[in-house]
Amino acid sequence: MLRKRSSSALKSFIVSEKLSYMKQRWPDIISPSGRCLMSVMFFLLSQPSAVFPQSLENLKGQQPITLNGFISTNQLLSTQPQDTLHHFNYNGYYTGSLNLSLYGINIPFTFTYSSKKLSYTHPFNQFGLHPSYKWIKSHIGYASMSFTPYTLNGHLFFGFGIEADPPGLFRGSVMLGRLVKAVGYDSLKPQQVPAYRRNGYGFKVGMAKDNDFVDIALFRATDKENSIPALPEQYSLTPQENAVMSISFCKSLFEHIVLAGEYANSYITTDSRTESQHEKNILFRPTAWFIPVRASTIRRNALRTNLTYSRQRYSIGAGYERVDPEYTSFGTYYFSNNLENITVNFSVNFLKNKLVLSGNTGLQRDNLDASKMNNNNRFVGSGNINATPGEKLNLNVSYSNFLNYTNVRSVFDYINESDPYENWDTLQYRQISQNINFSGNYQFGNSKDKRQSVNLNLTYQTSADMQQNETGSEAGFFNASAAYTINLTPHNLTLTSSINMNYNETGDNNTSTTWGPVLSVSKLFLNKAMRSTLTGSYNTTQNEEGPSSDNFNIRIGLAYTLKKQHNFSFSYLGQSRKSNDKQAFHSTLTLGYVYNFNVIKQKSNHNE
């Protein structure tokens, strides 16, 4: 008993010291409401079934040390035409993933680094440590976590988090860190969007048994006013605050019926410099326990629920969703609000799953607060048909007119891309309001010596361009591609030809069409240890005023694998661009290396 009490006291002392350090390191986060988060963390770390006492029971059967992962680098040298001269650019990119295992306790570490100096709210240079053991996982550094769709949902942060799902009923998660780094105004960089440093914390606790669960989640975020210098008058940026709390559940009512849903309440303060106000009935508004209510604070709700009846070959259900106007959470990147959906969903399969139909249909309305002149009541739905008549043919058709966000880019953005890392830091989204897609694949003439296939993809979308929370003009775009591939197995040779087309129409009735072919040859050498690739592409863009640009690309690639651990690569891009009677040549040379390793320290045998 004395030994157990001493261990518990030591653990409590260590956690107390860590909390004291964090309070000094993040004084603006560990507020009185933040102490609730710390209490949850203390509860998770101080349970009698904690990791370390359990690990002692299994030490004998574990490898003492294992280390595996990879380290890679890409060195880019490119030329950019400037008037009559060529300007040389050099950039180095480094990535790695290491996993250290100590007697079964996994401690993964990931990082990315670039020699290119960038200033964005979501940085390129990142590193993260993610130790885990059995039912507990932690995050240190850059990471992303998800609680629920209405609270924290995949937002990148710099800090730490813990996810615990021990045997039994209870589970929990906590996070604490920086969501957005401070970006000040720079007159030399007009494209750079200023941003306050945004810190946040959150937790989720709940009970789960089989497929049934109930979870309570809280997420809180605050902009730090003095994190950037005063902005010029033309900027209307203000420091903001947000606290959102939700309860989500899933319950099997009978053998084939499942009820699931979530209710969330969000407090959004648009200017944290406004005066504090007294919140009425605060006892029944738990979200207000975690945020000071001010003159600029608004309260918004979100609700979704779904009832499903399922059997082996089919399922049918009904759903309801309502999101108040201006509802948002700083734990998500984008949010569709001011809408109400009433839907019916179904799924059915025929012919031993060779034909699967699924859909979701209903009514949607907006202008819930009657703040707009007109209401928009529309029929919404999504459907999917997947057919596999045989092993050689696969067809898929889908349609949706629900609002969602995507960062779909034209295929020509990739074909004409000169630097694969150029857009890693940007957040370019489109709000898709209608999407139609068809894809088909047919394989024929397959034999030991030759395999052939034909692919066809068609996509039509209507959208409003979105970038950094700013809404642009509405647009419609159509993508089409057709490809033929033949693989000559005895020669280790693959030939691919394709043609691509993209049509864009913006809100001001400007249209542009881009189309062009792509030819590619790939061959393996040295017992398949070396792969060589040669690709040529041409595409031309036309708008209403006539030809606007022509692009011709030649890509050469070599990749060699040595002893399964060392991977060397070389690639060259030569690109000729002609626009408005001006022609420019751009080239990029890339050298890459990847080292894969797996080190195991065997247990010593004292009997030898």
C-alpha positions as CSV (number, residue, x, y, z in Angstrom):
1,M,0.0,0.0,0.0
2,L,2.8,2.4,0.8
3,R,4.4,1.8,-2.5
4,K,1.2,2.5,-4.4
5,R,0.6,5.7,-2.5
6,S,4.1,6.9,-3.2
7,S,3.7,6.2,-6.9
8,S,0.4,8.1,-7.0
9,A,1.9,11.0,-5.0
10,L,4.8,11.1,-7.4
11,K,2.5,11.1,-10.4
12,S,0.4,13.9,-8.9
13,F,3.5,15.9,-8.3
14,I,4.8,15.5,-11.9
15,V,1.4,16.5,-13.4
16,S,1.2,19.5,-11.0
17,E,4.6,20.6,-12.1
18,K,3.7,20.3,-15.8
19,L,0.5,22.3,-15.2
20,S,2.5,25.0,-13.4
21,Y,4.9,25.2,-16.4
22,M,2.1,25.4,-18.9
23,K,0.4,28.2,-17.0
24,Q,3.6,30.2,-17.3
25,R,4.1,29.3,-20.9
26,W,0.5,30.0,-22.0
27,P,-0.9,32.5,-19.5
28,D,-3.5,33.6,-22.0
29,I,-4.8,30.1,-22.4
30,I,-4.8,28.7,-18.9
31,S,-7.7,31.0,-17.7
32,P,-10.2,30.0,-15.0
33,S,-12.2,28.2,-17.6
34,G,-9.0,26.6,-18.9
35,R,-8.5,25.0,-15.5
36,C,-11.4,22.7,-16.3
37,L,-9.5,21.4,-19.2
38,M,-6.5,20.9,-17.0
39,S,-8.7,18.9,-14.6
40,V,-9.8,16.6,-17.4
41,M,-6.2,16.1,-18.4
42,F,-5.2,15.3,-14.8
43,F,-8.1,12.9,-14.5
44,L,-7.0,11.0,-17.7
45,L,-3.4,10.9,-16.6
46,S,-4.0,9.9,-13.0
47,Q,-6.4,6.9,-13.4
48,P,-5.4,3.7,-11.7
49,S,-5.3,1.9,-15.1
50,A,-2.7,4.3,-16.5
51,V,-0.3,3.2,-19.1
52,F,2.9,2.7,-17.2
53,P,1.8,0.2,-14.5
54,Q,0.1,-1.9,-17.2
55,S,3.2,-1.9,-19.4
56,L,5.3,-3.6,-16.7
57,E,3.3,-6.7,-17.0
58,N,4.2,-7.1,-20.7
59,L,7.8,-6.1,-20.7
60,K,9.0,-9.7,-21.0
61,G,7.3,-10.2,-24.3
62,Q,8.3,-6.9,-26.0
63,Q,11.3,-6.0,-28.1
64,P,13.3,-3.4,-26.0
65,I,13.9,-1.0,-28.9
66,T,12.7,-0.8,-32.5
67,L,13.2,2.2,-34.7
68,N,11.7,2.6,-38.2
69,G,10.6,5.3,-40.6
70,F,12.1,7.4,-43.4
71,I,13.9,10.6,-44.1
72,S,13.7,12.3,-47.5
73,T,14.9,15.4,-49.2
74,N,14.2,17.1,-52.5
75,Q,16.5,19.7,-53.9
76,L,15.0,22.0,-56.6
77,L,16.9,24.2,-58.9
78,S,14.7,26.3,-61.3
79,T,15.0,29.1,-63.8
80,Q,12.5,31.9,-64.1
81,P,12.7,34.3,-67.1
82,Q,13.1,37.9,-66.2
83,D,13.1,40.2,-69.3
84,T,16.1,38.9,-71.3
85,L,17.8,37.2,-68.4
86,H,17.1,34.0,-66.5
87,H,16.8,34.1,-62.7
88,F,17.9,31.0,-60.8
89,N,16.0,29.8,-57.7
90,Y,17.0,27.1,-55.2
91,N,14.8,25.4,-52.7
92,G,15.4,22.5,-50.4
93,Y,12.6,20.4,-48.9
94,Y,13.0,17.9,-46.1
95,T,10.4,15.5,-44.6
96,G,10.7,12.6,-42.3
97,S,8.7,10.1,-40.2
98,L,10.4,8.3,-37.3
99,N,8.8,5.8,-35.0
100,L,10.6,4.7,-31.8
101,S,9.2,1.8,-29.9
102,L,10.3,1.2,-26.3
103,Y,8.9,-2.1,-25.0
104,G,5.8,-1.6,-27.0
105,I,5.3,2.1,-26.3
106,N,5.2,3.8,-29.7
107,I,6.7,7.3,-30.0
108,P,6.3,8.5,-33.7
109,F,7.8,11.8,-34.8
110,T,7.1,13.6,-38.1
111,F,8.5,16.8,-39.6
112,T,8.6,18.9,-42.7
113,Y,11.0,21.7,-43.4
114,S,11.7,24.1,-46.3
115,S,14.5,26.4,-47.0
116,K,12.0,28.7,-48.7
117,K,10.9,31.5,-46.4
118,L,7.1,31.6,-46.2
119,S,4.7,33.7,-44.1
120,Y,1.3,32.1,-43.8
121,T,-1.2,31.4,-41.0
122,H,-0.7,27.7,-41.6
123,P,3.1,27.2,-41.8
124,F,4.9,24.8,-44.2
125,N,7.7,23.9,-41.7
126,Q,6.1,21.5,-39.3
127,F,7.1,18.8,-36.8
128,G,5.1,16.6,-34.5
129,L,5.7,13.9,-31.9
130,H,2.8,11.4,-31.4
131,P,3.6,8.8,-28.7
132,S,1.1,6.1,-28.2
133,Y,0.6,2.9,-26.2
134,K,-2.4,0.6,-26.3
135,W,-5.4,2.8,-25.8
136,I,-3.7,6.1,-25.2
137,K,-2.2,8.4,-27.9
138,S,-0.7,11.9,-27.5
139,H,0.4,14.7,-29.8
140,I,3.2,17.1,-29.3
141,G,4.0,19.8,-31.9
142,Y,1.9,20.1,-35.1
143,A,-1.2,17.9,-35.1
144,S,-4.9,17.9,-35.9
145,M,-7.7,16.3,-33.9
146,S,-11.5,16.0,-34.4
147,F,-14.2,16.0,-31.7
148,T,-17.4,16.5,-33.6
149,P,-18.4,18.2,-36.9
150,Y,-19.8,21.2,-35.0
151,T,-16.9,21.8,-32.6
152,L,-13.3,20.8,-33.4
153,N,-13.0,19.1,-36.8
154,G,-9.5,18.6,-38.3
155,H,-8.1,22.0,-37.6
156,L,-4.3,22.1,-37.6
157,F,-2.8,23.3,-34.3
158,F,0.7,23.7,-32.7
159,G,0.6,22.4,-29.1
160,F,-0.3,19.0,-27.6
161,G,-3.2,16.7,-27.2
162,I,-4.2,13.4,-25.7
163,E,-6.7,10.8,-26.9
164,A,-7.6,8.0,-24.4
165,D,-10.0,5.1,-25.1
166,P,-9.4,2.6,-22.3
167,P,-11.3,-0.7,-21.9
168,G,-14.7,-0.1,-20.3
169,L,-17.3,2.7,-20.7
170,F,-15.3,5.9,-20.5
171,R,-13.2,7.7,-23.1
172,G,-11.8,11.2,-23.5
173,S,-9.7,13.6,-25.5
174,V,-8.0,17.0,-24.8
175,M,-6.0,19.5,-26.8
176,L,-4.3,22.8,-26.2
177,G,-2.3,24.9,-28.6
178,R,-2.0,27.6,-31.3
179,L,-4.5,27.5,-34.1
180,V,-3.3,30.4,-36.2
181,K,0.0,32.1,-36.0
182,A,0.3,35.9,-36.0
183,V,0.8,37.6,-39.3
184,G,1.4,41.4,-39.3
185,Y,0.8,43.9,-42.0
186,D,3.6,44.2,-44.5
187,S,3.4,47.0,-47.1
188,L,5.9,45.1,-49.3
189,K,3.6,42.0,-49.4
190,P,0.1,43.2,-50.2
191,Q,-1.1,39.7,-50.9
192,Q,-0.3,38.7,-47.3
193,V,-3.5,38.6,-45.1
194,P,-2.9,39.9,-41.5
195,A,-4.1,37.6,-38.7
196,Y,-4.1,37.7,-34.9
197,R,-2.5,34.8,-33.1
198,R,-5.3,32.4,-32.2
199,N,-4.9,30.0,-29.2
200,G,-7.4,27.3,-28.4
201,Y,-8.1,24.4,-26.1
202,G,-10.8,21.8,-25.9
203,F,-11.9,18.4,-24.6
204,K,-14.3,15.6,-25.2
205,V,-15.5,13.1,-22.6
206,G,-18.0,10.4,-23.1
207,M,-19.2,6.8,-22.6
208,A,-19.3,4.1,-25.3
209,K,-20.4,0.5,-25.4
210,D,-20.4,-1.4,-28.7
211,N,-21.9,1.0,-31.3
212,D,-23.7,3.1,-28.7
213,F,-22.1,6.3,-27.3
214,V,-22.7,9.7,-25.8
215,D,-20.0,12.4,-25.9
216,I,-19.8,16.0,-24.5
217,A,-17.3,18.2,-26.3
218,L,-16.1,21.7,-25.6
219,F,-13.8,23.9,-27.8
220,R,-12.6,27.4,-26.9
221,A,-10.5,29.8,-29.1
222,T,-9.2,33.3,-28.4
223,D,-7.4,35.9,-30.6
224,K,-4.5,37.6,-28.9
225,E,-4.9,41.4,-29.5
226,N,-1.3,42.4,-28.9
227,S,0.1,39.6,-31.1
228,I,0.5,42.0,-34.1
229,P,1.2,45.7,-34.4
230,A,-1.7,48.1,-35.1
231,L,-3.2,47.7,-38.5
232,P,-3.8,50.5,-41.1
233,E,-7.3,52.0,-41.1
234,Q,-8.4,50.1,-44.3
235,Y,-8.3,46.8,-42.3
236,S,-11.4,46.0,-40.3
237,L,-9.8,43.0,-38.6
238,T,-10.8,42.6,-34.9
239,P,-9.7,40.1,-32.3
240,Q,-12.4,37.5,-31.8
241,E,-13.4,34.8,-29.3
242,N,-15.4,31.6,-29.7
243,A,-16.6,28.9,-27.4
244,V,-18.7,26.0,-28.6
245,M,-20.1,23.1,-26.7
246,S,-22.0,20.0,-28.0
247,I,-23.5,16.7,-27.0
248,S,-23.5,13.9,-29.6
249,F,-25.0,10.4,-29.3
250,C,-25.7,7.1,-31.1
251,K,-28.2,4.5,-29.7
252,S,-29.5,1.2,-31.1
253,L,-33.2,1.3,-30.2
254,F,-34.1,-2.1,-31.5
255,E,-32.2,-4.8,-33.4
256,H,-32.3,-2.9,-36.8
257,I,-33.0,0.8,-35.8
258,V,-30.2,3.3,-34.9
259,L,-30.8,6.9,-33.7
260,A,-27.9,9.3,-33.9
261,G,-27.5,13.1,-33.5
262,E,-25.7,16.1,-32.2
263,Y,-26.7,19.4,-30.7
264,A,-24.2,22.3,-30.4
265,N,-24.3,25.8,-28.9
266,S,-21.7,28.4,-30.0
267,Y,-20.9,31.8,-28.5
268,I,-19.1,34.0,-31.0
269,T,-17.6,37.4,-30.0
270,T,-16.8,39.4,-33.1
271,D,-14.7,42.0,-31.1
272,S,-13.2,40.9,-27.8
273,R,-12.5,44.6,-26.9
274,T,-16.2,45.4,-26.3
275,E,-17.6,45.7,-22.8
276,S,-18.5,42.6,-20.8
277,Q,-22.2,41.9,-20.1
278,H,-24.1,39.9,-17.6
279,E,-25.4,36.6,-19.0
280,K,-28.9,35.6,-17.8
281,N,-29.7,32.1,-16.8
282,I,-26.0,31.2,-17.0
283,L,-26.7,28.0,-15.0
284,F,-28.6,26.6,-17.9
285,R,-26.1,27.8,-20.5
286,P,-22.9,25.9,-19.9
287,T,-21.1,27.3,-22.9
288,A,-21.1,30.7,-21.2
289,W,-19.1,29.2,-18.4
290,F,-16.0,29.2,-20.7
291,I,-16.2,32.6,-22.4
292,P,-16.8,36.2,-21.2
293,V,-20.1,37.5,-22.7
294,R,-19.6,40.9,-24.3
295,A,-21.7,43.4,-26.2
296,S,-20.5,41.8,-29.5
297,T,-21.3,38.3,-28.5
298,I,-23.9,36.3,-30.4
299,R,-25.3,32.9,-29.5
300,R,-26.1,30.3,-32.3
301,N,-27.2,26.7,-32.4
302,A,-26.7,23.7,-34.6
303,L,-28.6,20.4,-34.6
304,R,-28.6,17.3,-36.7
305,T,-30.2,13.9,-36.1
306,N,-30.8,10.8,-38.2
307,L,-32.9,7.7,-37.7
308,T,-31.9,4.6,-39.8
309,Y,-33.5,1.2,-40.3
310,S,-31.2,-1.3,-41.9
311,R,-31.2,-4.9,-43.1
312,Q,-28.8,-7.1,-45.0
313,R,-29.7,-5.8,-48.5
314,Y,-31.1,-2.4,-47.9
315,S,-31.4,0.5,-45.4
316,I,-33.7,3.5,-45.1
317,G,-33.6,6.5,-42.9
318,A,-34.7,10.1,-42.2
319,G,-32.6,13.0,-41.2
320,Y,-33.0,16.6,-39.9
321,E,-30.4,19.4,-39.7
322,R,-30.6,23.0,-38.7
323,V,-27.7,25.4,-38.5
324,D,-28.5,29.0,-37.4
325,P,-27.3,32.0,-39.4
326,E,-23.7,33.0,-38.5
327,Y,-23.1,29.8,-36.6
328,T,-19.4,28.9,-36.7
329,S,-16.7,27.2,-34.8
330,F,-13.0,28.3,-34.9
331,G,-12.1,24.6,-34.8
332,T,-13.2,24.1,-38.4
333,Y,-12.0,25.8,-41.6
334,Y,-15.3,26.5,-43.2
335,F,-19.0,26.1,-42.3
336,S,-22.3,26.1,-44.2
337,N,-24.9,27.9,-42.0
338,N,-28.3,29.5,-42.2
339,L,-29.9,26.4,-43.5
340,E,-32.4,23.7,-42.6
341,N,-32.5,20.3,-44.2
342,I,-35.1,17.6,-44.0
343,T,-34.0,14.5,-45.8
344,V,-34.7,10.8,-46.5
345,N,-31.8,8.5,-47.3
346,F,-31.7,4.9,-48.6
347,S,-29.3,2.3,-49.9
348,V,-30.0,-1.0,-51.7
349,N,-27.9,-3.6,-53.5
350,F,-28.8,-6.0,-56.3
351,L,-27.2,-9.0,-58.0
352,K,-24.9,-9.9,-55.2
353,N,-23.6,-6.3,-54.8
354,K,-22.9,-5.9,-58.5
355,L,-25.3,-3.0,-58.5
356,V,-25.5,-0.6,-55.6
357,L,-27.9,2.3,-55.4
358,S,-27.8,4.9,-52.6
359,G,-29.3,8.4,-52.2
360,N,-30.2,11.2,-49.9
361,T,-33.1,13.5,-50.9
362,G,-35.2,16.2,-49.2
363,L,-35.9,19.9,-48.8
364,Q,-33.6,22.7,-47.9
365,R,-34.4,26.3,-46.9
366,D,-32.3,29.3,-45.9
367,N,-33.0,32.8,-44.5
368,L,-33.9,31.2,-41.1
369,D,-33.9,34.6,-39.4
370,A,-35.8,36.4,-42.2
371,S,-32.9,38.9,-42.6
372,K,-32.9,38.6,-46.4
373,M,-35.4,39.9,-48.9
374,N,-36.0,36.5,-50.5
375,N,-36.2,33.0,-49.2
376,N,-34.5,30.1,-51.0
377,N,-36.5,26.8,-50.7
378,R,-35.1,24.1,-52.9
379,F,-35.0,20.4,-53.5
380,V,-31.7,18.9,-52.4
381,G,-30.4,15.5,-52.9
382,S,-27.4,13.3,-53.6
383,G,-27.3,9.9,-55.4
384,N,-24.8,7.3,-56.3
385,I,-24.9,4.3,-58.7
386,N,-22.1,1.9,-58.7
387,A,-22.2,-1.0,-61.2
388,T,-19.6,-3.8,-61.7
389,P,-21.2,-6.1,-64.3
390,G,-17.9,-8.1,-64.4
391,E,-14.3,-8.1,-63.5
392,K,-13.4,-6.0,-66.5
393,L,-16.0,-3.1,-66.3
394,N,-16.7,-0.7,-63.5
395,L,-19.1,2.3,-63.7
396,N,-20.0,5.0,-61.2
397,V,-22.4,7.9,-61.4
398,S,-22.9,10.4,-58.6
399,Y,-24.9,13.6,-58.2
400,S,-25.2,16.1,-55.3
401,N,-26.5,19.6,-54.8
402,F,-25.8,19.9,-51.1
403,L,-23.4,22.7,-50.1
404,N,-19.9,21.5,-49.3
405,Y,-16.3,22.7,-49.6
406,T,-13.6,21.3,-51.7
407,N,-10.2,22.2,-53.1
408,V,-10.7,20.4,-56.4
409,R,-8.3,21.8,-59.0
410,S,-8.2,21.5,-62.8
411,V,-6.1,18.7,-64.1
412,F,-4.1,21.4,-66.0
413,D,-3.0,22.9,-62.7
414,Y,-1.0,19.6,-62.1
415,I,0.1,19.2,-65.8
416,N,1.6,22.7,-65.9
417,E,2.8,22.7,-62.3
418,S,6.5,23.6,-62.1
419,D,7.0,23.4,-58.3
420,P,5.0,20.7,-56.5
421,Y,5.5,22.5,-53.2
422,E,4.4,25.9,-54.4
423,N,0.8,25.8,-53.1
424,W,1.3,23.7,-50.0
425,D,0.6,26.6,-47.7
426,T,-2.4,28.1,-49.4
427,L,-6.0,27.3,-48.5
428,Q,-7.9,27.4,-51.8
429,Y,-11.5,26.1,-51.4
430,R,-14.6,26.3,-53.5
431,Q,-18.1,26.1,-52.1
432,I,-19.7,23.5,-54.3
433,S,-23.4,23.8,-54.8
434,Q,-23.9,21.2,-57.5
435,N,-21.7,18.3,-58.5
436,I,-22.2,15.6,-61.2
437,N,-19.5,12.9,-61.8
438,F,-19.2,9.9,-64.0
439,S,-16.2,7.5,-64.1
440,G,-15.7,4.4,-66.0
441,N,-13.0,1.8,-66.4
442,Y,-12.8,-1.1,-68.9
443,Q,-10.0,-3.6,-69.1
444,F,-9.6,-5.8,-72.2
445,G,-7.2,-8.0,-74.1
446,N,-5.6,-9.0,-70.8
447,S,-3.0,-11.8,-71.2
448,K,0.3,-12.8,-69.7
449,D,2.1,-10.5,-72.2
450,K,-0.3,-7.6,-72.6
451,R,-2.8,-5.7,-70.5
452,Q,-5.0,-2.8,-71.7
453,S,-7.5,-0.4,-70.2
454,V,-9.6,2.6,-71.0
455,N,-10.6,5.2,-68.5
456,L,-13.2,8.0,-68.8
457,N,-13.9,10.7,-66.3
458,L,-16.5,13.5,-66.5
459,T,-17.1,16.2,-63.8
460,Y,-19.4,19.2,-63.8
461,Q,-19.5,21.6,-60.8
462,T,-21.1,24.9,-60.0
463,S,-19.5,26.9,-57.1
464,A,-18.6,30.1,-55.4
465,D,-14.9,30.5,-55.2
466,M,-13.6,30.6,-51.6
467,Q,-10.2,31.6,-50.2
468,Q,-9.3,32.6,-46.7
469,N,-12.9,33.0,-45.7
470,E,-13.6,35.5,-48.6
471,T,-16.4,34.7,-51.0
472,G,-15.8,35.3,-54.7
473,S,-17.9,35.2,-57.8
474,E,-20.0,32.2,-58.7
475,A,-18.6,29.9,-61.3
476,G,-19.2,26.7,-63.2
477,F,-16.6,24.4,-64.5
478,F,-16.5,21.1,-66.5
479,N,-13.6,18.6,-66.6
480,A,-13.3,15.7,-68.9
481,S,-10.5,13.2,-69.5
482,A,-10.1,10.0,-71.5
483,A,-7.0,7.8,-71.2
484,Y,-5.8,4.6,-72.8
485,T,-3.0,2.4,-71.2
486,I,-1.2,-0.6,-72.5
487,N,1.3,-2.6,-70.4
488,L,3.7,-4.9,-72.2
489,T,4.7,-7.2,-69.4
490,P,7.7,-9.0,-71.0
491,H,9.3,-5.7,-71.8
492,N,8.4,-3.9,-68.5
493,L,7.0,-1.2,-70.7
494,T,3.9,1.0,-70.1
495,L,2.4,3.4,-72.6
496,T,-0.3,5.9,-71.7
497,S,-2.1,8.5,-73.9
498,S,-4.8,10.8,-72.7
499,I,-6.7,13.9,-73.7
500,N,-8.0,16.4,-71.2
501,M,-10.4,19.3,-71.4
502,N,-11.5,22.0,-68.9
503,Y,-14.2,24.6,-69.4
504,N,-14.7,27.4,-66.9
505,E,-17.5,30.0,-66.8
506,T,-17.2,32.8,-64.2
507,G,-20.0,34.9,-62.7
508,D,-19.4,37.8,-65.1
509,N,-20.0,35.5,-68.1
510,N,-16.3,35.2,-69.0
511,T,-15.5,31.8,-70.3
512,S,-12.3,29.9,-71.0
513,T,-11.5,26.5,-72.4
514,T,-8.3,24.5,-72.0
515,W,-7.6,21.3,-73.7
516,G,-4.6,19.2,-74.8
517,P,-3.1,15.7,-75.1
518,V,-0.6,13.9,-72.8
519,L,1.7,11.1,-73.9
520,S,3.8,9.1,-71.4
521,V,6.2,6.2,-71.6
522,S,7.5,4.3,-68.6
523,K,10.0,1.4,-68.5
524,L,11.8,-0.7,-65.9
525,F,15.5,-1.6,-65.9
526,L,18.0,-3.4,-63.8
527,N,15.6,-6.1,-62.6
528,K,12.9,-3.5,-62.0
529,A,15.1,-1.6,-59.6
530,M,15.1,1.5,-61.9
531,R,12.1,3.2,-63.5
532,S,12.4,5.7,-66.3
533,T,9.6,8.0,-67.4
534,L,9.2,10.3,-70.4
535,T,6.1,12.5,-70.6
536,G,5.1,15.1,-73.1
537,S,2.1,17.4,-72.9
538,Y,0.6,20.3,-74.8
539,N,-2.4,22.4,-73.8
540,T,-3.9,25.6,-75.1
541,T,-6.3,28.0,-73.4
542,Q,-8.9,30.1,-75.3
543,N,-11.1,32.8,-73.9
544,E,-13.7,35.0,-75.5
545,E,-11.0,37.2,-77.0
546,G,-9.3,34.4,-78.8
547,P,-6.1,32.3,-78.1
548,S,-4.6,33.4,-74.8
549,S,-1.8,30.9,-73.9
550,D,-0.1,27.8,-75.1
551,N,1.9,25.4,-72.8
552,F,4.3,22.7,-73.9
553,N,5.9,20.5,-71.2
554,I,8.6,17.8,-71.4
555,R,9.2,15.8,-68.2
556,I,12.0,13.2,-67.7
557,G,12.2,11.1,-64.6
558,L,14.5,8.4,-63.2
559,A,14.0,6.5,-60.0
560,Y,16.4,3.9,-58.6
561,T,16.0,1.7,-55.5
562,L,19.1,0.2,-53.8
563,K,18.7,-2.6,-51.3
564,K,15.1,-1.6,-50.5
565,Q,16.4,1.2,-48.2
566,H,17.8,3.8,-50.5
567,N,15.7,5.5,-53.1
568,F,17.3,8.0,-55.5
569,S,15.3,10.1,-58.0
570,F,16.0,12.6,-60.7
571,S,13.5,14.7,-62.7
572,Y,13.7,17.4,-65.2
573,L,10.9,19.7,-66.5
574,G,11.2,21.9,-69.5
575,Q,8.3,24.2,-70.1
576,S,7.6,26.6,-72.9
577,R,4.8,29.2,-72.3
578,K,3.4,31.5,-75.0
579,S,1.0,34.2,-74.0
580,N,0.0,37.3,-75.9
581,D,2.8,36.9,-78.4
582,K,5.3,36.6,-75.5
583,Q,7.2,33.4,-75.1
584,A,9.1,32.2,-72.0
585,F,11.0,29.1,-71.1
586,H,11.0,27.7,-67.6
587,S,13.0,24.7,-66.3
588,T,13.2,22.8,-63.0
589,L,15.7,20.2,-62.0
590,T,14.9,18.0,-58.9
591,L,17.2,15.6,-57.1
592,G,15.6,13.4,-54.4
593,Y,16.7,10.9,-51.9
594,V,14.7,8.7,-49.5
595,Y,16.2,6.5,-46.8
596,N,14.0,3.9,-45.2
597,F,15.2,2.2,-42.1
598,N,14.1,-0.5,-39.6
599,V,16.3,-1.1,-36.6
600,I,15.5,-3.7,-34.0
601,K,17.6,-4.3,-30.9
602,Q,17.1,-7.9,-29.9
603,K,16.7,-9.0,-26.3
604,S,19.8,-10.3,-24.7
605,N,19.8,-13.9,-23.5
606,H,21.5,-14.1,-20.1
607,N,21.6,-17.9,-20.3
608,E,24.0,-18.0,-23.2
